[in-house]
Amino acid sequence: MTQSKEATAPNLRFATGQVVITTNAAGRLSPAEINQGFARHISGDWGNVCSDDAQANVDALEHGDRLLSAYGEGDHRFWIITESDRSVTTILLPEDY
């Protein structure tokens, strides 16, 4: 996995902790896809998740549970997961899970 610092942004809705990306995702996704997805995730735009997962994320903001977003399509579909303790946010492809 590739590692980076904790994110800071004016529209940050929650702590991200350390931000990491799997090697597979880093090799397949463009920096623009990653940056756009990450910006959406930290602002509370959960992307292409079902309504139950979107509601779970809303509840997680209040109760401190895990956050899951999904972006892209086909070979470029990826997830961003922020752990419940907000220590780590991981950018990964579904097959990396």
Summary of the structure (lengths in Angstrom):
residues: 97
radius of gyration: 12.2
end to end distance: 12.6
largest distance: 34.1
contacts: 284
relative contact order: 0.24
helix: 39%
strand: 26%
